[in-house]
Amino acid sequence: MKTGKLIRVAGLGVILWGAGVVAMNTRGYASCVPETGFSGFLHKAFFAPAATCKVNSNGTCQTPGAICTLTAALSPSGNRNGTCATQANKCVCVATPQ
């Protein structure tokens, strides 16, 4: 493979990864259930925000409506407040509008 093609492929990969990071960090909610396997790898690779809701053993929220924090891996000062809610049988922290 020629060096020029390799640089273009690597550049496109970096651009797509950056778009994924922006998309994951601006969606306004985060899962409170720890991800494992390939899904966990993707969450780490895209610096997905983490949430602080307390979760039952079945993955639902212990206290729906409780205040939670969306922690931003890329910008620690960019943390947002939200509320715990169960969506699709999974506990998530949904950001409150600013």
N, CA and C of each residue as an Amber inpcrd file, in Angstrom:
protein
   294
   0.8450000  -1.1670000   0.0000000   0.0000000   0.0000000   0.0000000
   0.8960000   1.2370000   0.0000000   0.5570000   2.1920000  -0.8070000
   1.3640000   3.4030000  -0.8870000   1.1650000   4.2520000   0.3600000
   2.1650000   5.0380000   0.6840000   2.1460000   5.8740000   1.8820000
   1.0030000   6.8930000   1.8290000   0.7310000   7.4650000   0.6890000
  -0.3490000   8.4540000   0.5530000  -1.7110000   7.8570000   0.8800000
  -1.9530000   6.6390000   0.3790000  -3.2250000   5.9740000   0.6710000
  -3.3310000   5.6450000   2.1570000  -2.2440000   5.2020000   2.7420000
  -2.2340000   4.8710000   4.1630000  -2.5360000   6.1010000   5.0160000
  -1.9610000   7.2350000   4.6560000  -2.2090000   8.4770000   5.3920000
  -3.6610000   8.9060000   5.2410000  -4.2420000   8.7670000   4.0420000
  -5.6570000   9.1320000   3.8300000  -6.5810000   8.2290000   4.6360000
  -6.3030000   6.9360000   4.6630000  -7.1310000   5.9960000   5.4370000
  -7.0270000   6.3050000   6.9250000  -5.8130000   6.5680000   7.4000000
  -5.6310000   6.9050000   8.8180000  -6.3270000   8.2210000   9.1530000
  -6.2290000   9.2020000   8.2740000  -6.8980000  10.4890000   8.4900000
  -8.4040000  10.3380000   8.5470000  -8.9710000   9.5390000   7.6430000
 -10.4140000   9.2920000   7.6480000 -10.8230000   8.5750000   8.9270000
  -9.9980000   7.6430000   9.3700000 -10.2930000   6.9390000  10.6190000
 -10.3210000   7.8820000  11.8150000  -9.3830000   8.8100000  11.8690000
  -9.3420000   9.7850000  12.9680000 -10.5650000  10.6980000  12.9120000
 -10.9610000  11.1270000  11.7320000 -12.1450000  11.9890000  11.5890000
 -13.3990000  11.2530000  12.0270000 -13.5740000  10.0090000  11.6120000
 -14.7510000   9.2320000  12.0060000 -14.7650000   8.9600000  13.5060000
 -13.5980000   8.6650000  14.0860000 -13.5150000   8.4570000  15.5330000
 -13.8960000   9.7390000  16.2750000 -13.4050000  10.8670000  15.8100000
 -13.7350000  12.1570000  16.4300000 -15.2250000  12.4520000  16.3570000
 -15.8430000  12.1270000  15.2230000 -17.2930000  12.3170000  15.0920000
 -18.0370000  11.4210000  16.0770000 -17.5540000  10.2080000  16.2770000
 -18.1670000   9.2970000  17.2430000 -18.0440000   9.8150000  18.6650000
 -16.8960000  10.3910000  19.0120000 -16.6900000  10.9560000  20.3450000
 -17.6620000  12.1040000  20.5770000 -17.7930000  12.9890000  19.6070000
 -18.7200000  14.1150000  19.7430000 -20.1520000  13.6150000  19.8780000
 -20.5340000  12.6370000  19.0720000 -21.8930000  12.0990000  19.1310000
 -22.1890000  11.4550000  20.4830000 -21.2540000  10.7070000  21.0270000
 -21.4610000  10.0320000  22.3150000 -21.5460000  11.0270000  23.4630000
 -20.8440000  12.1340000  23.3650000 -20.7920000  13.0850000  24.4750000
 -21.8440000  14.1840000  24.3890000 -22.6340000  14.2270000  23.3410000
 -23.6600000  15.2590000  23.2350000 -25.0670000  14.6880000  23.1540000
 -25.2460000  13.4060000  23.4210000 -26.5640000  12.8030000  23.2570000
 -27.5220000  13.0880000  24.4020000 -27.0370000  13.5940000  25.5450000
 -27.9110000  14.0220000  26.6260000 -28.3380000  12.9560000  27.6070000
 -27.7830000  11.7630000  27.5170000 -28.0640000  10.7250000  28.5080000
 -26.9080000   9.7330000  28.5280000 -26.8270000   8.9910000  29.6200000
 -25.7820000   7.9800000  29.7480000 -26.3240000   6.8030000  30.5290000
 -25.8830000   5.6240000  30.1880000 -26.3010000   4.4110000  30.8750000
 -25.6720000   4.3450000  32.2570000 -26.4620000   3.9200000  33.2300000
 -25.9500000   3.7340000  34.5900000 -25.4630000   2.3080000  34.8030000
 -25.7740000   1.4190000  33.8730000 -25.3780000   0.0160000  33.9650000
 -24.0130000  -0.1350000  33.2870000 -23.0060000  -0.6510000  33.9900000
 -21.6860000  -0.8010000  33.3780000 -21.7440000  -1.7030000  32.1370000
 -21.1350000  -1.2500000  31.0700000 -21.0870000  -2.0220000  29.8250000
 -19.9180000  -3.0010000  29.8770000 -20.0990000  -4.1690000  29.2760000
 -19.0380000  -5.1750000  29.2300000 -18.8270000  -5.6290000  27.7940000
 -17.7680000  -6.3450000  27.5610000 -17.4950000  -6.9150000  26.2440000
 -17.2260000  -5.8560000  25.1890000 -17.6970000  -6.1200000  23.9710000
 -17.4570000  -5.2210000  22.8450000 -18.1370000  -3.8760000  23.0610000
 -19.3290000  -3.9000000  23.6390000 -20.0510000  -2.6600000  23.9370000
 -19.2600000  -1.7960000  24.9180000 -18.6810000  -2.4150000  25.9340000
 -17.8460000  -1.6910000  26.8870000 -16.6130000  -1.1070000  26.2270000
 -16.0130000  -1.8690000  25.3070000 -14.8530000  -1.3710000  24.5680000
 -15.2140000  -0.1300000  23.7680000 -16.3630000  -0.1590000  23.0890000
 -16.7860000   0.9990000  22.2970000 -17.0520000   2.2140000  23.1820000
 -17.6700000   1.9810000  24.3450000 -17.9190000   3.0990000  25.2570000
 -16.6130000   3.7310000  25.7290000 -15.6080000   2.9110000  25.9850000
 -14.3130000   3.4440000  26.4070000 -13.6070000   4.1360000  25.2400000
 -13.6820000   3.5580000  24.0510000 -13.0110000   4.1260000  22.8780000
 -13.6050000   5.4740000  22.4900000 -14.9150000   5.6390000  22.6890000
 -15.5780000   6.8870000  22.3220000 -15.7640000   7.8090000  23.5240000
 -15.0850000   7.4990000  24.6490000 -15.1480000   8.3320000  25.8470000
 -16.5900000   8.6490000  26.2290000 -17.4340000   7.6330000  26.2560000
 -18.8410000   7.8300000  26.5950000 -18.9690000   8.3540000  28.0190000
 -19.9150000   9.2700000  28.2390000 -20.1010000   9.7820000  29.5960000
 -20.5990000   8.6920000  30.5300000 -20.2470000   8.7970000  31.7930000
 -20.7030000   7.8540000  32.8170000 -21.7840000   8.5280000  33.6550000
 -22.6130000   7.7300000  34.3060000 -23.6910000   8.2600000  35.1290000
 -23.6100000   7.6880000  36.5360000 -24.3000000   8.3340000  37.4760000
 -24.1710000   7.9780000  38.8850000 -25.4480000   7.4460000  39.5180000
 -26.4040000   6.9520000  38.7640000 -27.6370000   6.4020000  39.3380000
 -27.3390000   5.0740000  40.0350000 -28.0810000   4.7870000  41.1100000
 -27.9690000   3.4890000  41.7740000 -28.8700000   2.5110000  41.0420000
 -28.3360000   1.3060000  40.7780000 -28.9980000   0.3350000  39.9140000
 -29.3570000  -0.9260000  40.6940000 -30.5540000  -1.4810000  40.4320000
 -30.9630000  -2.7700000  40.9900000 -30.2150000  -3.8950000  40.2840000
 -30.3090000  -5.0980000  40.7930000 -29.6120000  -6.2370000  40.1900000
 -30.1130000  -6.5490000  38.7810000 -31.3470000  -6.1390000  38.4400000
 -31.8780000  -6.3960000  37.0960000 -31.6000000  -5.2580000  36.1190000
 -30.8530000  -4.2110000  36.5430000 -30.4650000  -3.1240000  35.6460000
 -31.3880000  -1.9290000  35.6490000 -32.4910000  -1.9790000  36.4340000
 -33.3880000  -0.8240000  36.5090000 -32.9320000   0.0950000  37.6420000
 -33.4460000   1.3070000  37.6590000 -33.0630000   2.3000000  38.6610000
 -33.6700000   1.9780000  40.0200000 -32.8760000   2.1460000  41.0760000
 -33.3920000   1.9630000  42.4320000 -34.3730000   3.0700000  42.7870000
 -34.0500000   4.3030000  42.4210000 -34.9120000   5.4470000  42.7240000
 -35.1090000   6.2930000  41.4720000 -36.1020000   5.9400000  40.6290000
 -36.3690000   6.7460000  39.4380000 -36.6980000   8.1860000  39.8440000
 -36.1900000   9.1300000  39.1100000 -36.4200000  10.5380000  39.3900000
 -35.3720000  11.1610000  40.2880000 -34.4390000  10.3560000  40.8140000
 -33.3770000  10.8920000  41.6660000 -32.4020000  11.7240000  40.8240000
 -31.7480000  12.6600000  41.4740000 -30.7670000  13.4960000  40.7760000
 -29.4960000  12.6860000  40.5420000 -28.9420000  12.8040000  39.3470000
 -27.7000000  12.1100000  39.0000000 -26.7770000  13.0750000  38.2740000
 -25.5620000  12.6460000  38.0560000 -24.5650000  13.4640000  37.3690000
 -24.0450000  12.7120000  36.1540000 -23.9830000  13.4020000  35.0200000
 -23.3550000  12.8580000  33.8140000 -21.9130000  13.3470000  33.8180000
 -20.9670000  12.4430000  34.0230000 -19.5640000  12.8300000  34.0480000
 -18.9890000  12.7720000  32.6490000 -18.3170000  13.8150000  32.2430000
 -17.7170000  13.8860000  30.9150000 -16.2460000  13.5160000  31.0060000
 -15.8390000  12.4550000  30.3140000 -14.4560000  11.9870000  30.3670000
 -13.5010000  12.9820000  29.7210000 -13.9450000  13.6750000  28.6950000
 -13.0600000  14.5870000  27.9770000 -12.9310000  15.9400000  28.6700000
 -13.9420000  16.3260000  29.4370000 -13.9360000  17.6250000  30.0910000
 -14.5290000  17.4960000  31.4820000 -13.6850000  17.2430000  32.5030000
 -14.2050000  17.0680000  33.8560000 -15.0460000  18.2460000  34.3450000
 -14.7880000  19.4500000  33.8360000 -15.5980000  20.5970000  34.2350000
 -16.9130000  20.6420000  33.4610000 -17.1060000  19.7290000  32.5240000
 -18.3170000  19.7090000  31.7020000 -19.3930000  18.7760000  32.2290000
 -19.3250000  18.3890000  33.5070000 -20.3410000  17.5070000  34.0860000
 -21.7000000  18.2030000  34.0760000 -22.7700000  17.4030000  33.8710000
 -24.1300000  17.9440000  33.8500000 -25.0000000  17.1760000  34.8170000
 -26.0120000  17.8350000  35.3440000 -26.9830000  17.1820000  36.2150000
 -28.1110000  16.6100000  35.3850000 -28.7490000  15.5710000  35.9210000
 -29.8760000  14.9490000  35.2450000 -30.7340000  14.2070000  36.2460000
 -31.6470000  13.3960000  35.7410000 -32.5050000  12.5800000  36.5950000
 -32.4290000  11.1290000  36.1350000 -32.5170000  10.2200000  37.1040000
 -32.4790000   8.7920000  36.8050000 -33.8260000   8.3690000  36.2210000
 -33.7830000   7.5630000  35.1860000 -34.9980000   7.0570000  34.5520000
 -34.7120000   5.6860000  33.9530000 -35.7430000   4.8650000  33.8450000
 -35.6030000   3.5520000  33.2280000 -36.1020000   3.6430000  31.7910000
 -35.2260000   3.3420000  30.8360000 -35.5730000   3.3380000  29.4210000
 -35.1380000   2.0040000  28.8390000 -36.0510000   1.3300000  28.1710000
 -35.7680000   0.0280000  27.5500000 -35.2140000  -0.9500000  28.5810000
 -35.8410000  -1.0000000  29.7640000 -35.4410000  -1.9030000  30.8590000
 -34.0150000  -1.6850000  31.3210000 -33.5090000  -0.4580000  31.2140000
 -32.1490000  -0.1330000  31.5920000 -32.1450000   1.2430000  32.2600000
 -31.3940000   1.3840000  33.3300000 -31.3220000   2.6520000  34.0500000
 -30.3830000   3.6100000  33.3150000 -30.8630000   4.8330000  33.0760000
 -30.0600000   5.8690000  32.4270000 -30.2000000   7.1680000  33.1970000
 -29.2410000   8.0460000  33.0390000 -29.2870000   9.3890000  33.5900000
 -29.5650000  10.3210000  32.4150000 -30.7200000  10.9960000  32.4660000
 -31.1250000  11.8910000  31.3840000 -30.8140000  13.3190000  31.8090000
 -30.0430000  14.0310000  30.9880000 -29.6380000  15.3950000  31.3220000
 -30.8310000  16.3290000  31.3450000 -30.8370000  17.2340000  32.3160000
 -31.8900000  18.2470000  32.3810000 -31.4830000  19.3880000  31.4530000
 -32.4570000  20.0140000  30.7750000 -32.1230000  21.1230000  29.8730000
 -31.4460000  22.2660000  30.6210000 -30.4840000  22.8820000  29.9730000
 -29.7480000  23.9750000  30.6210000 -30.3570000  25.3040000  30.2700000
